[in-house]
Amino acid sequence: MTGDEFRKLTPAQLDEILPRLQVLARSSPEDKHILVQRLNGGLMPATKEEWDEVHPGRDYDTEKDLLLPGYKQEWDASRGGVGEVVGVTGDGTNDGPALKAADVGLSMGLSGTDVAKKASDIIIMDDRFSSIVKAVLWGRSVFDNIRKFLQFQLTVNVVALTITFLSALVGYNPPLNAVMMLWVNLIMDTMGALALGTEPPKVELLDRHPYRRNASLISRPMWRNILVQATYQLSLLVYLLNKGPELYDCEDGSSRHFTILFNAFVFCQVFNEFNAREIGDMFDPFNALGKSPMFLMVIGFTVYAQWLIVEYGGDFTQTEPLALTEWQWTVGYGALSIPIGYFMRLIPVSEDPKSFAGLPEKGGPKLDNSHLRATLFAFFPILAALVYQLAWEVEELKH
């Protein structure tokens, strides 16, 4: 489209074209500014006085719906108050308004004017557009790393809080004491953030459509992963609460019993941290580990610290040293999180297409997320069964 054709459009007509518009030829800096305003609502005239200032000599009542860029109330009604995330590049003084209206303004460090640099958010020091690609890649990587950390953190939270709540509900002593919970929180927060928040970017991230401004931070596949891993870990902990004394020849509710349970729980988090490196359907938990030295350091530190806590924590942590076979079993329980991570990704759950920016496909297949609902509904009967099992165990202890 050319600038002359662009300026003749009404706001409603431009909205229909915007998803398909790729090149605006022979356009002025003002066209650029209007395009940004229409996309994200930045600096859109909100009152009659502001509209009159943009369109001097025109009639607000009869022409407000005919002239670009429109007005704030009309723009909010057409988009529900949520616009696109817009990035703009510029180097001239006339580009200042568009750079300021954009969500991310990028100016040229070598050839750009001082006005453009002050109006922008990022200055490209080498004037290369390839640097913009790197900025986008790292931005998407940081966003995904935050989601990886949330997926890992919510799994730990769900399991730790649920097992503590269920134990209190049925009158069982909490299997994880305050010091154990403090260590679990350290793994979940500090260690998890360092391990998953420093993952290097992957070029494949550039193939993904950008997310909308109002897209959910926790996607449907992430909920699937959280629910499946949490169900496995809860089932394992209840199993060890019930059968642990018989399997490992220890007194029910003793420090040794709870140490076995605590060790299995921690190693579930250690191995699930590998699963959390992917938030979608791809299963490759050990991919490019050599490029993530911080991840390997955190895993190594967590395992070593866990060994120290179990073997030498004593009265402070209320733990007892475990035999070699008990270490093997508890680590093995945690390692099962890896194959479970593979099978849970076979449950076909797709991201909400409304989360992505761009033109939606017309006439395409309708998205079916019944599998996610089935996973969610299956979680509640399992939770009820766990409560029943704990209550039965308490009754057995009373008799």
Wavefront OBJ file of the C-alpha trace (Angstrom):
o trace
v 0.000 0.000 0.000
v 1.172 3.530 -0.691
v 0.989 6.486 1.630
v -1.689 8.218 -0.486
v -3.977 5.200 -0.274
v -3.258 4.844 3.421
v -4.300 8.402 4.263
v -7.684 7.990 2.523
v -8.749 5.106 4.745
v -11.151 5.378 7.650
v -10.146 3.848 11.010
v -12.512 0.899 10.465
v -11.113 0.239 6.981
v -7.531 0.356 8.261
v -8.357 -2.136 11.006
v -9.416 -4.642 8.357
v -6.185 -4.186 6.402
v -3.702 -4.034 9.285
v -3.317 -7.807 9.836
v -2.253 -8.192 6.176
v -0.279 -4.970 5.734
v 3.412 -5.655 5.163
v 4.816 -2.674 3.249
v 3.718 0.989 3.330
v 5.501 2.615 0.386
v 6.099 6.339 -0.203
v 4.857 7.141 3.277
v 5.577 10.130 5.465
v 6.732 10.136 9.110
v 3.170 11.150 10.012
v 1.853 7.984 8.316
v 4.277 6.008 10.437
v 2.987 7.715 13.562
v -0.655 7.045 12.657
v 0.112 3.386 11.941
v 1.687 2.958 15.381
v -1.220 4.731 17.078
v -3.745 2.498 15.346
v -1.871 -0.653 16.329
v -1.261 -0.031 20.019
v -3.409 2.986 20.904
v -0.365 4.999 21.936
v -0.993 8.755 22.224
v -4.459 8.313 20.697
v -6.652 11.459 21.019
v -8.813 10.898 24.085
v -10.875 14.101 24.135
v -12.524 16.438 21.616
v -9.860 19.049 22.306
v -7.030 16.616 21.535
v -8.803 15.494 18.346
v -9.264 19.104 17.225
v -5.557 19.712 17.804
v -4.680 16.790 15.515
v -7.298 17.816 12.872
v -7.537 21.632 12.896
v -10.519 23.008 10.981
v -12.374 19.656 10.872
v -15.711 18.854 12.531
v -15.404 16.414 15.425
v -19.041 15.273 15.508
v -19.321 14.348 11.828
v -15.749 13.287 10.980
v -14.384 11.596 14.096
v -15.100 8.126 12.659
v -13.734 9.013 9.212
v -10.268 10.435 9.878
v -7.171 8.614 11.061
v -5.963 7.781 13.619
v -9.451 7.787 15.187
v -10.098 8.514 18.844
v -9.549 6.682 22.116
v -13.137 5.632 22.849
v -13.625 4.179 19.356
v -10.244 2.432 19.457
v -10.992 0.837 22.863
v -14.370 -0.404 21.609
v -12.818 -2.025 18.524
v -10.115 -3.884 20.477
v -11.414 -4.252 23.991
v -8.785 -1.784 25.169
v -5.903 -4.118 24.274
v -3.648 -3.346 21.325
v -0.620 -4.910 19.707
v 2.933 -4.661 20.999
v 4.670 -2.408 18.466
v 8.357 -1.856 17.773
v 9.508 1.061 15.607
v 12.903 1.972 14.144
v 13.910 5.470 13.141
v 16.860 7.807 12.801
v 15.426 11.196 11.843
v 13.911 14.029 13.829
v 10.531 13.429 12.168
v 10.529 9.858 13.503
v 10.342 11.135 17.083
v 6.518 10.945 17.485
v 6.362 7.368 16.134
v 9.267 6.273 18.332
v 7.586 7.788 21.378
v 4.181 6.221 20.617
v 5.668 2.746 20.100
v 6.024 0.213 22.898
v 9.675 -0.230 21.931
v 11.416 2.518 19.974
v 14.773 1.715 18.395
v 17.008 4.482 17.053
v 20.327 4.354 15.224
v 23.382 5.161 17.313
v 25.641 6.297 14.459
v 23.322 8.001 11.994
v 20.420 8.844 14.300
v 19.641 12.380 15.453
v 19.596 13.389 19.108
v 15.818 13.848 18.956
v 15.334 10.260 17.738
v 17.687 8.884 20.385
v 15.880 10.689 23.195
v 12.472 9.489 21.962
v 13.599 5.857 21.641
v 13.914 3.121 24.248
v 16.857 1.280 22.662
v 19.780 2.744 20.722
v 21.369 0.408 18.159
v 25.021 1.283 18.498
v 26.200 -0.394 15.270
v 23.212 0.690 13.073
v 22.681 -2.934 11.998
v 19.190 -4.371 11.711
v 20.598 -7.777 12.650
v 21.013 -6.374 16.165
v 17.221 -6.004 16.335
v 16.869 -9.716 15.620
v 19.216 -10.465 18.528
v 17.203 -8.187 20.800
v 13.970 -9.960 19.854
v 15.600 -13.360 20.335
v 16.864 -12.498 23.814
v 13.534 -10.921 24.754
v 11.655 -14.088 23.818
v 14.241 -16.175 25.635
v 13.821 -14.187 28.851
v 10.032 -14.520 28.575
v 10.265 -18.296 28.092
v 12.759 -18.644 30.941
v 10.311 -16.916 33.277
v 7.616 -19.378 32.184
v 9.970 -22.335 32.738
v 10.634 -21.130 36.269
v 6.913 -20.660 36.940
v 6.145 -24.157 35.663
v 8.766 -25.617 38.004
v 7.790 -23.431 40.966
v 4.059 -24.111 40.732
v 4.666 -27.870 40.634
v 6.678 -27.699 43.865
v 4.119 -25.401 45.469
v 1.154 -27.594 44.585
v 2.808 -30.743 45.933
v 4.314 -29.265 49.117
v 1.192 -27.382 50.127
v -1.201 -30.206 49.240
v 0.688 -32.920 51.133
v 0.979 -30.645 54.187
v -2.714 -29.729 53.998
v -3.851 -33.323 53.540
v -1.699 -34.494 56.433
v -3.206 -31.875 58.731
v -6.706 -32.656 57.418
v -6.568 -36.321 58.405
v -4.625 -35.781 61.634
v -1.197 -36.987 60.418
v 1.999 -35.287 61.516
v 3.382 -33.059 58.710
v 5.985 -35.152 56.840
v 8.001 -32.047 55.943
v 9.111 -29.977 58.933
v 9.984 -26.275 58.896
v 13.659 -26.753 58.037
v 12.827 -29.180 55.234
v 10.284 -26.732 53.821
v 12.880 -23.963 54.029
v 15.292 -26.053 51.963
v 12.543 -26.920 49.486
v 11.738 -23.214 49.150
v 15.414 -22.479 48.545
v 15.449 -25.071 45.752
v 12.203 -23.692 44.369
v 13.039 -19.985 44.430
v 16.726 -19.150 44.401
v 18.117 -22.320 42.867
v 15.280 -22.699 40.377
v 15.542 -19.086 39.234
v 19.299 -19.377 38.712
v 19.015 -22.675 36.839
v 16.057 -21.922 34.566
v 16.379 -18.139 34.317
v 19.833 -18.323 32.724
v 19.009 -20.719 29.886
v 20.569 -19.463 26.601
v 18.282 -18.475 23.698
v 17.421 -20.837 20.841
v 17.124 -19.662 17.245
v 13.859 -21.628 16.942
v 12.180 -18.991 19.120
v 12.144 -16.647 16.117
v 9.816 -19.027 14.256
v 7.067 -18.585 16.841
v 4.345 -15.996 16.391
v 4.554 -13.129 18.895
v 2.262 -13.251 21.907
v -0.498 -10.726 22.423
v -0.230 -8.158 25.149
v -2.945 -9.881 27.212
v -1.779 -13.475 26.627
v -1.758 -15.677 29.717
v 1.651 -16.169 31.313
v 0.807 -19.814 32.034
v -0.219 -21.636 28.861
v -2.419 -24.716 28.530
v 0.536 -27.086 27.926
v 2.159 -25.674 31.071
v -0.966 -26.477 33.107
v -0.902 -30.007 31.700
v 2.739 -30.435 32.724
v 2.127 -29.030 36.207
v -0.919 -31.218 36.881
v 0.671 -34.447 35.650
v 3.922 -33.980 37.560
v 2.097 -32.851 40.701
v -0.203 -35.898 40.531
v 2.758 -38.255 40.259
v 4.620 -36.630 43.133
v 1.559 -36.555 45.396
v 0.837 -40.199 44.651
v 4.445 -41.095 45.400
v 4.468 -39.241 48.730
v 1.209 -40.831 49.873
v 2.543 -44.231 48.807
v 5.705 -43.697 50.866
v 3.669 -42.456 53.830
v 1.590 -45.621 53.678
v 4.054 -48.308 52.565
v 7.366 -46.711 53.532
v 7.676 -48.311 56.993
v 6.983 -51.758 55.526
v 9.310 -51.321 52.553
v 12.258 -49.864 54.447
v 11.806 -51.506 57.841
v 11.368 -48.311 59.857
v 8.854 -47.034 62.367
v 5.838 -45.243 60.933
v 6.170 -41.484 61.436
v 9.784 -41.733 62.602
v 12.606 -39.432 61.500
v 13.924 -42.163 59.228
v 10.518 -42.598 57.605
v 10.163 -38.891 56.925
v 13.789 -38.638 55.739
v 13.058 -41.202 53.018
v 9.982 -39.266 51.991
v 11.868 -35.951 52.082
v 14.724 -37.308 49.981
v 12.367 -38.724 47.348
v 10.493 -35.419 47.196
v 13.659 -33.363 46.702
v 14.975 -35.631 43.948
v 11.609 -35.392 42.209
v 12.272 -31.647 42.010
v 15.843 -32.168 40.832
v 14.765 -34.329 37.882
v 11.646 -32.287 37.199
v 13.940 -29.305 36.771
v 15.181 -31.010 33.602
v 11.567 -31.409 32.442
v 10.925 -27.726 33.124
v 13.534 -26.757 30.520
v 10.784 -27.254 27.934
v 7.335 -25.714 28.366
v 5.724 -27.141 25.236
v 5.400 -30.545 23.598
v 9.079 -30.982 22.762
v 10.822 -33.568 24.956
v 14.571 -33.055 25.106
v 15.461 -32.407 28.759
v 19.201 -32.911 28.257
v 19.535 -30.776 25.134
v 22.498 -28.341 25.041
v 23.362 -28.823 28.704
v 26.918 -27.801 27.877
v 25.612 -24.325 27.010
v 23.909 -24.001 30.410
v 26.761 -24.108 32.950
v 24.679 -22.357 35.600
v 22.002 -25.040 35.324
v 24.586 -27.792 35.833
v 26.150 -25.928 38.768
v 22.776 -25.521 40.467
v 21.893 -29.193 39.984
v 25.286 -30.256 41.339
v 25.010 -27.943 44.342
v 21.450 -29.093 45.102
v 22.411 -32.782 45.051
v 25.503 -32.217 47.214
v 23.621 -30.025 49.712
v 20.818 -32.591 49.914
v 23.353 -35.298 50.741
v 24.835 -33.129 53.511
v 21.397 -32.330 54.958
v 20.320 -35.977 55.031
v 23.591 -37.450 56.281
v 24.699 -34.741 58.715
v 21.598 -32.651 59.419
v 20.810 -34.552 62.609
v 18.533 -32.922 65.140
v 18.603 -29.593 63.314
v 16.855 -30.951 60.227
v 15.360 -34.011 62.005
v 16.852 -36.330 59.403
v 18.722 -39.626 59.696
v 21.468 -41.026 57.428
v 20.125 -43.378 54.790
v 21.554 -46.668 53.592
v 22.876 -47.009 50.048
v 19.812 -48.944 48.901
v 17.525 -46.267 50.330
v 19.453 -43.612 48.431
v 19.129 -45.647 45.260
v 15.392 -46.087 45.684
v 14.652 -42.432 46.512
v 16.800 -41.170 43.637
v 15.063 -43.689 41.373
v 11.663 -42.391 42.441
v 12.779 -38.899 41.454
v 14.236 -40.107 38.142
v 10.799 -41.416 37.137
v 9.861 -37.766 36.562
v 11.853 -37.899 33.314
v 9.871 -40.672 31.541
v 6.661 -39.224 32.965
v 7.711 -35.949 31.326
v 7.822 -37.765 28.002
v 4.434 -39.463 28.331
v 2.650 -36.363 29.617
v 3.662 -34.536 26.436
v 1.789 -37.149 24.433
v -1.451 -35.700 25.839
v -2.479 -33.417 22.942
v -2.947 -29.978 24.475
v -2.351 -26.908 22.300
v -1.830 -23.285 23.175
v -4.799 -20.968 22.856
v -4.585 -19.446 19.340
v -5.973 -16.222 20.794
v -2.680 -15.843 22.680
v -0.825 -15.066 19.460
v -0.813 -11.803 17.534
v -1.621 -11.725 13.832
v -4.448 -12.722 11.546
v -6.291 -15.873 12.693
v -6.787 -18.638 10.173
v -10.272 -18.788 8.709
v -11.973 -22.093 8.176
v -9.244 -24.012 9.968
v -9.845 -26.878 12.350
v -11.362 -25.934 15.644
v -8.995 -26.300 18.569
v -9.921 -29.153 20.898
v -8.589 -28.925 24.425
v -10.797 -31.605 25.912
v -7.669 -33.518 26.926
v -6.637 -30.675 29.232
v -10.098 -30.666 30.816
v -9.915 -34.446 31.223
v -6.507 -34.113 32.903
v -7.874 -31.437 35.202
v -10.967 -33.439 36.133
v -8.871 -36.572 36.703
v -6.775 -34.663 39.219
v -9.655 -34.254 41.671
v -10.598 -37.965 42.013
v -6.920 -38.755 42.531
v -6.771 -36.070 45.218
v -9.846 -37.556 46.892
v -8.266 -41.017 46.760
v -5.120 -39.648 48.394
v -7.164 -38.112 51.206
v -8.976 -41.411 51.720
v -5.675 -43.298 51.790
v -4.211 -40.957 54.382
v -7.334 -41.171 56.535
v -7.231 -44.982 56.345
v -3.596 -44.930 57.399
v -4.383 -42.775 60.435
v -7.181 -45.156 61.491
v -4.762 -48.082 61.217
v -2.324 -46.292 63.494
v -5.042 -45.666 66.074
v -5.858 -49.372 66.243
l 1 2 3 4 5 6 7 8 9 10 11 12 13 14 15 16 17 18 19 20 21 22 23 24 25 26 27 28 29 30 31 32 33 34 35 36 37 38 39 40 41 42 43 44 45 46 47 48 49 50 51 52 53 54 55 56 57 58 59 60 61 62 63 64 65 66 67 68 69 70 71 72 73 74 75 76 77 78 79 80 81 82 83 84 85 86 87 88 89 90 91 92 93 94 95 96 97 98 99 100 101 102 103 104 105 106 107 108 109 110 111 112 113 114 115 116 117 118 119 120 121 122 123 124 125 126 127 128 129 130 131 132 133 134 135 136 137 138 139 140 141 142 143 144 145 146 147 148 149 150 151 152 153 154 155 156 157 158 159 160 161 162 163 164 165 166 167 168 169 170 171 172 173 174 175 176 177 178 179 180 181 182 183 184 185 186 187 188 189 190 191 192 193 194 195 196 197 198 199 200 201 202 203 204 205 206 207 208 209 210 211 212 213 214 215 216 217 218 219 220 221 222 223 224 225 226 227 228 229 230 231 232 233 234 235 236 237 238 239 240 241 242 243 244 245 246 247 248 249 250 251 252 253 254 255 256 257 258 259 260 261 262 263 264 265 266 267 268 269 270 271 272 273 274 275 276 277 278 279 280 281 282 283 284 285 286 287 288 289 290 291 292 293 294 295 296 297 298 299 300 301 302 303 304 305 306 307 308 309 310 311 312 313 314 315 316 317 318 319 320 321 322 323 324 325 326 327 328 329 330 331 332 333 334 335 336 337 338 339 340 341 342 343 344 345 346 347 348 349 350 351 352 353 354 355 356 357 358 359 360 361 362 363 364 365 366 367 368 369 370 371 372 373 374 375 376 377 378 379 380 381 382 383 384 385 386 387 388 389 390 391 392 393 394 395 396 397 398 399
